Amino acid sequence: MSMIKYRQKRLKAFIVLVALLIGLYTSFGLYTLYISTEHNDLQLNASQRSELVLQKGKILENLHRSIGFGGFIHNFKNYVIRHNDDFYQAVKSDFTSFNSQIIDYKSLPLSQEENLALTAITNTINEYSTKLEVARKMIADGSSIGEIDRAVKVSDDQMIAALSVLESSWKSLIADQQIQLNDILTSTDSNTNSVRVFILLTAFAMISLFLYIIKLDNHSHKLFHELETSEAKFREMINSSGDAIITISSKGAIETFNKKAQNLFGYNPEEIISKNVNILMPPEERVKHDYYLNNAKIFAPKVIAQPRGLFGYHKNGSNFPIELNIAPYNAQGSKKYIGIIRDITERKILEASLLEEKRNAERASSIKSRFLANVSHELRTPLNAILGFSEMISKETLGVITPSKYVDYGNDIHSAGEKLREIINDVLDLARFETSSIELNMKGQDVREIINSAIKQVATDAENKQISLVTHMPEKSICFKCDQIRMKQVLVNIIGNAVKFTPENGTINVSCVRLQTGEIIVSIKDTGIGISSEMLTAISEPFVQHKHDRYDQDHGTGLGLAVSKHLIELHGGNLQINSIENIGSEFKLVFPSIN
């Protein structure tokens, strides 16, 4: 049956159903109209009593509101406690409203008990009104809250009892009305309204159901059309993707195979659809894949949404590296999987090339480090002879040397030799760092003593430039486990640089402190030329030198700070550098807390 014929037959059935319901409803309506006419007189009397009940109920509700929370008594007590004139005005307004409600209530038919109750309520409220003026006067006289409260206290017992009487009378009136209403309803055929309601609800339900069926049918056709459109877009998106995309069932059967997958694996869709996806894997991996798929609940966390490097299997029998990313999804109530596959052959070639370059670089670095270490050792042997003999000449160990100019030459040779030895030591240390062959002799030391020893070593250079070396250290010792010689080397390097780059008559502050956290901080702060922000990040790298016109003649090798930084890190610490150009620099050696 076509969709058009189906809708035509459904429309005819709906018209017949509606016609039957209209006829039934009309017949029964005429019957109930006749019954209703006979009882209009009785209902008029009941309506009048209902109006009286409503009027009294509304006035009672207003009386409760005027007397209760936020009303007359509540505002009266707030005025006594807070002395706020706004509450006084509120009480006056509530009193006026209350009297209006009493007048309205008295205008209705009342019993003797209701009249007495209204009188009792009026008396209590009038007493509150009188006490209000008393409270106002006492507040003006400056009386305390306690005094005012005792003076204006009013008993609410009679008013509460009177309200109960009014409520009882109102409830009795409601009960009488209910009895009369029941009598009216009893005199009418009780089944009439039930049948009418039943027919009305039945008609409404049938019409609603039929309309819902039509709407549901239209909606289902709309959804079906949207689903077809969505699937077409999905197929187009998959086929235009730059990656191979394959979808499989929960059993591993291939359901979709996009163009990129066809190019990657060499299969046409007709050859591969419905086949087990393990056909795209090397033969030795297929059994393992089927085991994983059959136990998906166990292995899913390790596989789902986790990019994995595997090997794909081409139709021609060749293997090639791939990256696979799997995600689950539900379609028509069944679980399926989508796999996104990327050929990473070029990436693997690049990775192998980079790895080989890395190995070559590491070999070159190792050869360089060994060369530097060997050359440094070879240079130290003749250098020791130069230093020794130049020292003998400068001190005239074997007798007076004439002319005396040769003694000066000996001093110059010794000074240059010492400088060369420092450079050789720095180069040797750098080579050791790169080969991780440096060893520390760790012992408990007092940091203050190491600092003082380093300062003595650079004191002469500081005096020559009239630079003040100021120390700030605690009275108690600061125990620190370190290699004393290496730590002194670090401090001599950093303090020596501070002396070198601080102009004449400058100041260098050296301090040491242990924080509450246990960290030890050694600070060297100078008033030197500072370091530019561009140089600050690279200043501690090997062979990086601080360029400045005034100090270019003593530029050094650029190894001292790099070696110092490595030594600090070997001790578990870190070097922090803060500097402002033309203002000065601060070097902080921060070491972690130790037992």
C-alpha positions as CSV (number, residue, x, y, z in Angstrom):
1,M,0.0,0.0,0.0
2,S,1.4,3.4,-1.0
3,M,1.8,6.2,1.6
4,I,-0.9,8.3,0.0
5,K,-3.5,5.6,0.1
6,Y,-2.6,4.8,3.7
7,R,-3.1,8.4,4.7
8,Q,-6.5,8.6,2.8
9,K,-7.9,5.6,4.5
10,R,-6.7,6.9,7.9
11,L,-8.4,10.2,7.2
12,K,-11.8,8.5,6.4
13,A,-11.7,6.5,9.6
14,F,-10.9,9.7,11.6
15,I,-14.0,11.5,10.0
16,V,-16.3,8.7,10.9
17,L,-15.0,8.5,14.4
18,V,-15.5,12.3,15.0
19,A,-19.0,12.2,13.6
20,L,-20.1,9.4,16.0
21,L,-18.6,11.2,18.9
22,I,-20.3,14.5,18.0
23,G,-23.7,12.8,17.7
24,L,-23.3,11.0,21.1
25,Y,-22.1,14.2,22.8
26,T,-25.1,16.2,21.4
27,S,-27.7,13.7,22.5
28,F,-26.4,13.5,26.0
29,G,-26.0,17.3,26.2
30,L,-29.7,17.9,25.5
31,Y,-30.6,15.4,28.2
32,T,-28.4,16.9,30.9
33,L,-29.7,20.4,30.0
34,Y,-33.2,19.3,30.9
35,I,-32.1,17.9,34.2
36,S,-30.1,21.0,35.0
37,T,-33.1,23.3,34.5
38,E,-35.1,21.6,37.2
39,H,-32.5,22.3,39.8
40,N,-31.6,25.9,39.1
41,D,-33.8,27.2,41.9
42,L,-32.1,25.0,44.5
43,Q,-28.7,26.0,43.2
44,L,-29.5,29.7,43.5
45,N,-30.1,29.3,47.3
46,A,-26.8,27.4,47.6
47,S,-25.0,30.1,45.7
48,Q,-26.2,32.8,48.1
49,R,-24.9,30.7,51.1
50,S,-21.6,30.2,49.2
51,E,-21.2,33.9,48.8
52,L,-21.6,34.4,52.6
53,V,-19.0,31.7,53.3
54,L,-16.5,33.4,50.9
55,Q,-17.1,36.8,52.4
56,K,-16.6,35.7,56.0
57,G,-13.6,33.5,55.0
58,K,-11.9,36.4,53.2
59,I,-12.5,38.8,56.2
60,L,-11.2,36.2,58.6
61,E,-8.0,35.8,56.5
62,N,-7.5,39.6,56.5
63,L,-8.0,39.7,60.2
64,H,-5.3,37.0,60.7
65,R,-3.0,38.9,58.4
66,S,-3.6,42.2,60.2
67,I,-2.9,40.6,63.6
68,G,-0.2,38.0,62.7
69,F,3.4,38.2,61.4
70,G,4.0,41.5,59.7
71,G,0.7,42.9,61.0
72,F,-0.5,45.0,63.9
73,I,1.1,43.1,66.9
74,H,4.3,42.3,65.0
75,N,4.9,45.9,64.1
76,F,3.9,47.0,67.6
77,K,6.6,44.8,69.1
78,N,9.2,45.9,66.6
79,Y,8.4,49.5,67.5
80,V,8.9,48.8,71.2
81,I,12.2,47.0,70.5
82,R,13.7,49.1,67.7
83,H,12.2,52.6,68.4
84,N,11.8,53.0,64.6
85,D,9.1,55.5,63.7
86,D,8.4,53.5,60.5
87,F,6.9,50.7,62.7
88,Y,4.8,53.3,64.6
89,Q,3.3,54.4,61.3
90,A,2.8,50.8,60.2
91,V,0.9,50.1,63.5
92,K,-1.4,53.0,62.9
93,S,-2.1,51.9,59.4
94,D,-2.7,48.3,60.5
95,F,-5.2,49.6,63.2
96,T,-7.2,51.5,60.5
97,S,-7.2,48.4,58.3
98,F,-8.3,46.2,61.2
99,N,-11.3,48.4,62.1
100,S,-12.3,48.4,58.5
101,Q,-12.3,44.5,58.5
102,I,-14.4,44.5,61.8
103,I,-17.0,46.8,60.2
104,D,-17.2,44.7,57.1
105,Y,-17.7,41.5,59.2
106,K,-20.4,43.1,61.3
107,S,-22.3,44.1,58.2
108,L,-22.9,40.3,57.5
109,P,-25.5,38.1,59.2
110,L,-24.0,37.2,62.6
111,S,-24.8,34.9,65.5
112,Q,-24.6,36.1,69.1
113,E,-21.3,34.2,69.7
114,E,-19.8,36.0,66.7
115,N,-20.9,39.5,68.0
116,L,-19.3,38.7,71.4
117,A,-16.1,37.5,69.7
118,L,-15.8,40.6,67.6
119,T,-16.2,42.8,70.7
120,A,-13.4,40.9,72.5
121,I,-11.1,41.3,69.6
122,T,-11.9,45.0,69.2
123,N,-11.2,45.5,72.9
124,T,-7.8,43.8,72.7
125,I,-6.7,45.8,69.7
126,N,-7.9,49.1,71.3
127,E,-5.8,48.2,74.3
128,Y,-2.8,47.8,72.0
129,S,-3.6,51.2,70.4
130,T,-3.6,52.8,73.8
131,K,-0.4,51.1,74.8
132,L,1.2,52.3,71.5
133,E,0.9,55.9,72.6
134,V,2.3,55.0,76.0
135,A,5.3,53.4,74.3
136,R,5.7,56.4,72.1
137,K,5.9,58.7,75.1
138,M,8.3,56.4,77.0
139,I,10.6,56.2,74.0
140,A,10.6,60.0,73.8
141,D,11.5,60.1,77.5
142,G,14.5,57.7,76.9
143,S,13.1,54.7,78.8
144,S,14.8,51.3,78.3
145,I,13.4,48.6,76.2
146,G,12.7,46.4,79.3
147,E,10.8,49.2,81.0
148,I,8.8,49.9,77.9
149,D,8.0,46.2,77.3
150,R,6.7,45.8,80.9
151,A,4.6,49.0,80.7
152,V,2.9,48.1,77.4
153,K,2.5,44.4,77.8
154,V,-1.0,43.2,76.6
155,S,-2.6,39.8,77.0
156,D,-3.7,38.2,73.7
157,D,-5.6,35.3,75.3
158,Q,-9.1,36.8,74.8
159,M,-8.4,37.8,71.2
160,I,-7.0,34.3,70.3
161,A,-10.1,32.7,71.9
162,A,-12.4,35.1,70.0
163,L,-10.7,34.3,66.7
164,S,-11.2,30.6,67.4
165,V,-14.9,31.3,67.9
166,L,-15.1,33.1,64.6
167,E,-13.3,30.3,62.8
168,S,-15.6,27.6,64.4
169,S,-18.7,29.6,63.3
170,W,-17.2,29.9,59.7
171,K,-16.5,26.2,59.6
172,S,-20.0,25.4,60.8
173,L,-21.3,27.6,57.9
174,I,-19.2,25.7,55.5
175,A,-20.5,22.4,56.8
176,D,-24.1,23.5,56.5
177,Q,-23.4,24.6,52.9
178,Q,-21.9,21.2,52.1
179,I,-24.9,19.4,53.5
180,Q,-27.2,21.5,51.4
181,L,-25.0,21.0,48.3
182,N,-25.1,17.2,48.9
183,D,-28.8,17.3,49.0
184,I,-28.9,19.1,45.7
185,L,-26.5,16.6,44.1
186,T,-28.4,13.6,45.5
187,S,-31.7,14.8,44.0
188,T,-30.0,14.7,40.5
189,D,-29.2,11.5,38.7
190,S,-25.6,10.8,39.8
191,N,-24.8,8.8,36.7
192,T,-25.5,11.8,34.4
193,N,-22.3,13.7,35.1
194,S,-20.3,10.5,35.2
195,V,-21.5,9.4,31.7
196,R,-20.9,12.9,30.3
197,V,-17.4,13.1,31.7
198,F,-16.6,9.6,30.4
199,I,-17.9,10.5,26.9
200,L,-15.9,13.7,26.9
201,L,-12.7,12.1,28.1
202,T,-13.1,9.2,25.7
203,A,-13.6,11.6,22.8
204,F,-10.7,13.7,23.8
205,A,-8.4,10.7,24.2
206,M,-9.4,9.2,20.8
207,I,-9.0,12.5,19.0
208,S,-5.6,13.2,20.7
209,L,-4.4,9.7,20.0
210,F,-5.4,9.9,16.3
211,L,-3.7,13.3,16.0
212,Y,-0.6,12.0,17.7
213,I,-0.5,9.1,15.3
214,I,-0.5,11.5,12.4
215,K,2.1,13.7,14.0
216,L,4.3,10.7,14.8
217,D,4.0,9.4,11.3
218,N,5.0,12.8,9.8
219,H,7.9,13.0,12.3
220,S,9.1,9.5,11.4
221,H,9.2,10.4,7.7
222,K,11.1,13.6,8.5
223,L,13.6,11.7,10.7
224,F,14.0,9.1,8.0
225,H,14.8,11.8,5.4
226,E,17.2,13.5,7.8
227,L,18.9,10.1,8.5
228,E,19.4,9.4,4.8
229,T,20.8,13.0,4.3
230,S,23.1,12.5,7.3
231,E,24.4,9.2,6.1
232,A,25.0,10.6,2.6
233,K,27.1,13.4,4.2
234,F,28.9,11.0,6.4
235,R,29.8,8.8,3.4
236,E,31.0,11.9,1.5
237,M,33.0,13.1,4.5
238,I,34.7,9.7,4.9
239,N,35.5,9.3,1.2
240,S,37.0,12.8,1.1
241,S,39.1,12.3,4.2
242,G,42.9,12.4,3.9
243,D,43.2,9.4,6.2
244,A,42.0,5.8,5.6
245,I,38.7,5.2,7.5
246,I,37.2,1.8,8.0
247,T,34.2,0.8,10.0
248,I,33.6,-2.7,11.3
249,S,30.9,-4.6,13.2
250,S,31.4,-6.0,16.7
251,K,32.4,-9.3,15.1
252,G,35.2,-7.6,13.0
253,A,33.4,-7.6,9.6
254,I,34.3,-4.6,7.4
255,E,31.2,-2.4,6.7
256,T,32.7,0.7,5.1
257,F,36.0,1.2,3.3
258,N,36.8,4.7,2.0
259,K,38.8,5.7,-1.0
260,K,42.0,6.5,1.0
261,A,41.8,3.0,2.5
262,Q,41.4,1.5,-1.1
263,N,44.6,3.3,-2.2
264,L,46.4,2.4,1.0
265,F,45.6,-1.4,1.0
266,G,45.0,-2.0,-2.7
267,Y,41.5,-3.5,-2.3
268,N,38.2,-2.5,-4.0
269,P,35.1,-2.2,-1.8
270,E,33.6,-5.3,-3.5
271,E,36.6,-7.3,-2.5
272,I,36.8,-6.3,1.1
273,I,33.3,-5.5,2.4
274,S,32.0,-8.2,4.9
275,K,35.5,-9.7,5.1
276,N,37.2,-9.9,8.5
277,V,39.3,-6.8,9.2
278,N,42.3,-9.0,10.1
279,I,42.9,-9.4,6.3
280,L,44.5,-6.0,6.5
281,M,47.0,-7.2,9.1
282,P,50.2,-9.3,8.7
283,P,49.4,-13.0,9.0
284,E,51.3,-13.4,12.3
285,E,49.1,-10.7,13.9
286,R,45.7,-11.9,12.9
287,V,45.1,-14.5,15.6
288,K,46.1,-12.0,18.3
289,H,43.7,-9.4,16.8
290,D,40.7,-11.9,16.9
291,Y,41.5,-12.7,20.5
292,Y,41.5,-9.0,21.4
293,L,38.2,-8.4,19.6
294,N,36.5,-11.4,21.3
295,N,37.7,-10.0,24.7
296,A,37.0,-6.3,23.9
297,K,35.8,-5.5,27.4
298,I,39.1,-6.5,28.8
299,F,41.4,-4.9,26.2
300,A,39.3,-1.8,25.3
301,P,40.9,0.6,27.7
302,K,44.3,-0.2,26.2
303,V,43.2,0.1,22.6
304,I,40.2,2.6,22.4
305,A,41.2,6.2,21.7
306,Q,44.9,5.3,22.0
307,P,46.9,5.9,18.9
308,R,49.1,2.8,18.2
309,G,51.9,2.1,15.8
310,L,51.3,-1.1,13.8
311,F,51.9,-2.7,10.5
312,G,49.4,-2.9,7.7
313,Y,49.2,-5.6,5.1
314,H,48.8,-4.7,1.4
315,K,47.0,-6.7,-1.1
316,N,50.3,-7.4,-2.8
317,G,51.7,-9.0,0.4
318,S,53.9,-6.2,1.6
319,N,53.9,-4.8,5.1
320,F,54.0,-1.0,5.8
321,P,54.0,1.0,9.1
322,I,50.7,2.6,10.1
323,E,49.2,4.6,12.9
324,L,45.8,3.3,14.1
325,N,43.2,5.1,16.2
326,I,40.0,3.2,17.1
327,A,36.8,4.6,18.5
328,P,33.5,2.8,19.3
329,Y,30.0,4.0,18.3
330,N,26.4,2.7,18.4
331,A,24.3,2.3,15.2
332,Q,20.8,0.8,15.1
333,G,21.3,-0.6,18.6
334,S,24.5,-2.5,17.9
335,K,28.1,-1.6,18.8
336,K,30.5,-0.9,16.0
337,Y,34.0,0.4,15.7
338,I,35.6,3.1,13.4
339,G,39.3,3.0,12.7
340,I,41.3,5.9,11.4
341,I,44.5,4.7,9.7
342,R,47.5,6.8,8.6
343,D,50.5,5.6,6.5
344,I,53.6,6.6,8.6
345,T,56.2,5.2,6.3
346,E,57.8,8.7,5.7
347,R,57.6,9.5,9.4
348,K,59.4,6.3,10.2
349,I,62.1,7.1,7.7
350,L,62.5,10.6,9.1
351,E,62.6,9.3,12.7
352,A,65.3,6.8,11.7
353,S,67.3,9.6,10.0
354,L,66.9,11.9,13.1
355,L,67.9,9.0,15.4
356,E,71.0,8.4,13.3
357,E,71.8,12.1,13.4
358,K,71.4,12.1,17.1
359,R,73.7,9.2,17.5
360,N,76.3,10.9,15.3
361,A,76.0,14.1,17.3
362,E,76.4,12.2,20.5
363,R,79.5,10.4,19.2
364,A,80.9,13.8,18.0
365,S,80.2,15.3,21.4
366,S,81.8,12.4,23.2
367,I,84.9,12.6,20.9
368,K,85.0,16.4,21.5
369,S,84.8,15.9,25.3
370,R,87.5,13.2,25.3
371,F,89.7,15.4,23.2
372,L,89.2,18.4,25.5
373,A,89.9,16.3,28.5
374,N,93.1,14.8,26.9
375,V,94.3,18.1,25.7
376,S,93.7,19.8,29.0
377,H,95.7,17.1,30.8
378,E,98.5,17.4,28.2
379,L,98.6,21.2,28.7
380,R,98.8,21.0,32.4
381,T,102.1,19.2,32.5
382,P,104.2,21.9,30.7
383,L,102.1,24.6,32.4
384,N,103.1,23.3,35.8
385,A,106.7,23.7,34.8
386,I,106.1,27.3,33.5
387,L,104.3,28.2,36.8
388,G,107.0,26.7,38.9
389,F,110.0,28.3,37.2
390,S,108.2,31.7,36.8
391,E,107.5,31.6,40.5
392,M,111.1,30.9,41.3
393,I,112.2,33.8,39.1
394,S,109.7,36.2,40.6
395,K,110.7,35.3,44.2
396,E,114.5,35.1,43.2
397,T,114.8,31.8,44.8
398,L,118.3,31.0,43.5
399,G,119.6,34.5,44.1
400,V,119.2,38.1,43.1
401,I,118.4,38.6,39.4
402,T,119.7,41.5,37.5
403,P,118.5,43.5,35.9
404,S,115.3,43.6,38.1
405,K,113.1,43.8,35.0
406,Y,113.5,40.0,34.7
407,V,111.7,39.7,38.0
408,D,108.7,41.6,36.6
409,Y,108.7,39.4,33.6
410,G,108.6,36.4,35.9
411,N,105.6,37.8,37.7
412,D,103.8,38.5,34.4
413,I,104.6,34.9,33.2
414,H,103.2,33.5,36.5
415,S,100.1,35.6,36.4
416,A,99.4,34.6,32.8
417,G,100.0,31.0,33.6
418,E,97.5,31.1,36.5
419,K,94.9,32.5,34.1
420,L,95.7,29.8,31.6
421,R,95.3,27.2,34.3
422,E,91.9,28.5,35.3
423,I,90.8,28.3,31.6
424,I,92.2,24.7,31.3
425,N,90.4,23.7,34.6
426,D,87.1,25.2,33.3
427,V,87.4,23.4,29.9
428,L,88.3,20.1,31.8
429,D,85.2,20.6,34.1
430,L,83.0,21.2,31.1
431,A,84.2,18.1,29.4
432,R,83.5,16.1,32.6
433,F,80.0,17.5,32.8
434,E,79.3,16.4,29.3
435,T,80.6,12.9,30.0
436,S,79.0,12.8,33.5
437,S,82.3,11.8,34.9
438,I,82.7,14.5,37.6
439,E,82.5,13.3,41.2
440,L,81.8,15.3,44.3
441,N,83.3,14.8,47.8
442,M,80.2,15.5,49.8
443,K,80.8,16.4,53.5
444,G,79.0,18.5,56.1
445,Q,80.3,22.1,55.9
446,D,79.5,25.5,57.4
447,V,78.4,27.6,54.5
448,R,79.7,30.8,56.2
449,E,83.3,29.5,56.2
450,I,83.2,28.6,52.5
451,I,81.8,32.1,51.8
452,N,84.6,33.8,53.9
453,S,87.3,31.7,52.2
454,A,86.0,32.7,48.7
455,I,85.8,36.4,49.7
456,K,89.5,36.3,50.8
457,Q,90.5,35.0,47.4
458,V,88.9,37.9,45.5
459,A,89.5,40.6,48.2
460,T,92.7,41.9,46.6
461,D,90.9,42.6,43.2
462,A,88.1,44.3,45.1
463,E,90.5,46.5,47.1
464,N,92.3,47.5,43.9
465,K,89.0,48.9,42.6
466,Q,88.0,50.3,46.0
467,I,84.8,48.0,46.0
468,S,83.2,47.3,49.4
469,L,82.6,43.6,50.0
470,V,79.8,43.4,52.7
471,T,78.7,40.1,54.3
472,H,75.4,39.5,56.0
473,M,75.4,36.1,57.8
474,P,73.8,34.7,60.9
475,E,75.7,34.1,64.1
476,K,74.9,30.4,64.2
477,S,76.5,28.1,61.7
478,I,74.5,26.8,58.7
479,C,75.4,23.2,58.1
480,F,75.4,22.1,54.4
481,K,76.4,18.9,52.8
482,C,78.6,19.7,49.8
483,D,82.0,19.4,48.1
484,Q,83.9,22.2,49.8
485,I,86.4,22.8,46.9
486,R,83.7,22.8,44.3
487,M,81.4,25.1,46.3
488,K,84.3,27.5,46.8
489,Q,85.0,27.4,43.1
490,V,81.4,28.4,42.4
491,L,81.5,31.3,44.9
492,V,84.9,32.6,43.6
493,N,83.5,32.5,40.1
494,I,80.3,34.4,40.9
495,I,81.8,36.9,43.4
496,G,84.8,37.4,41.0
497,N,82.4,38.2,38.2
498,A,80.7,40.7,40.5
499,V,84.0,42.4,41.2
500,K,85.0,42.4,37.5
501,F,81.7,44.0,36.3
502,T,81.3,46.5,39.2
503,P,82.7,50.0,38.7
504,E,85.2,51.6,41.2
505,N,83.7,52.5,44.6
506,G,80.8,50.1,44.1
507,T,79.3,47.7,46.6
508,I,78.9,43.9,46.7
509,N,76.6,42.3,49.3
510,V,77.0,38.6,50.1
511,S,74.4,37.1,52.4
512,C,73.4,33.6,53.5
513,V,70.2,32.5,55.2
514,R,68.3,29.3,56.0
515,L,64.5,29.6,55.5
516,Q,61.9,28.0,57.7
517,T,61.3,25.5,55.0
518,G,64.9,24.4,55.3
519,E,66.1,25.9,52.1
520,I,69.5,27.6,52.0
521,I,69.9,30.7,50.0
522,V,73.2,32.4,49.2
523,S,72.9,35.8,47.6
524,I,75.5,37.9,45.8
525,K,74.2,41.3,44.9
526,D,76.3,44.0,43.2
527,T,75.9,47.6,42.0
528,G,77.5,46.7,38.7
529,I,76.7,47.3,35.1
530,G,73.9,44.7,35.1
531,I,72.8,42.4,32.3
532,S,70.4,43.2,29.5
533,S,67.1,41.2,29.3
534,E,68.3,39.7,25.9
535,M,71.5,38.3,27.5
536,L,69.9,37.2,30.8
537,T,68.5,33.9,29.4
538,A,71.7,32.8,27.8
539,I,74.3,34.2,30.2
540,S,74.8,30.9,32.0
541,E,75.4,28.9,28.7
542,P,79.0,27.8,27.8
543,F,81.2,30.4,25.9
544,V,78.5,33.1,26.3
545,Q,80.3,36.4,27.4
546,H,78.8,39.6,28.7
547,K,79.8,42.2,26.1
548,H,80.5,45.8,27.5
549,D,82.7,48.4,26.0
550,R,84.3,49.2,29.4
551,Y,85.2,45.6,30.2
552,D,86.0,44.0,26.8
553,Q,89.7,43.9,27.7
554,D,88.9,41.3,30.4
555,H,86.2,39.3,28.7
556,G,87.4,35.8,29.8
557,T,86.2,32.6,28.1
558,G,82.6,32.5,29.1
559,L,82.9,29.2,30.9
560,G,83.0,30.2,34.6
561,L,79.3,30.8,35.0
562,A,78.3,27.7,33.0
563,V,80.6,25.5,35.1
564,S,79.2,27.1,38.3
565,K,75.6,26.5,37.2
566,H,76.4,22.8,36.6
567,L,78.1,22.5,40.0
568,I,75.1,24.1,41.8
569,E,72.7,21.7,40.0
570,L,75.0,18.7,41.0
571,H,74.4,19.8,44.6
572,G,70.6,19.6,44.0
573,G,70.2,23.4,43.8
574,N,69.5,26.0,41.2
575,L,70.9,29.4,40.1
576,Q,68.5,32.3,39.9
577,I,69.7,35.5,38.2
578,N,67.9,38.9,38.5
579,S,69.4,41.9,36.8
580,I,68.6,45.5,35.7
581,E,71.0,47.1,33.2
582,N,73.1,49.9,34.7
583,I,71.7,49.2,38.1
584,G,73.1,45.9,39.2
585,S,72.7,42.1,39.4
586,E,71.7,39.5,42.0
587,F,72.8,35.9,41.8
588,K,70.9,33.5,44.1
589,L,72.1,30.0,44.9
590,V,69.1,28.1,46.2
591,F,69.7,24.7,47.8
592,P,66.9,22.4,49.0
593,S,66.3,21.4,52.6
594,I,68.5,18.5,53.9
595,N,68.4,16.3,56.9
